[in-house]
Amino acid sequence: MAAGLILSGGNMTVLELEQKYVAQKAGVRENIRIGYSFVINILKKEELLKKVCNR
């Protein structure tokens, strides 16, 4: 565990990993949270990023 984040992702997709990262962020400004949502919406549209990352 580094800087309060749980780093083990196991066999997660990039999208799942990003969603987990954003869920663990606390106390960020509203415009930052909107930016995270924007990135997640882009990731949802990308087929390549739905593959599992097992590294």
Protein Blocks (a to p, Z undefined) as FASTA:
>chain_A
ZZhiafbgbjadfklmmmmmmmmpghiafklmmmmmmmmmmmmmmmklmpccfZZ
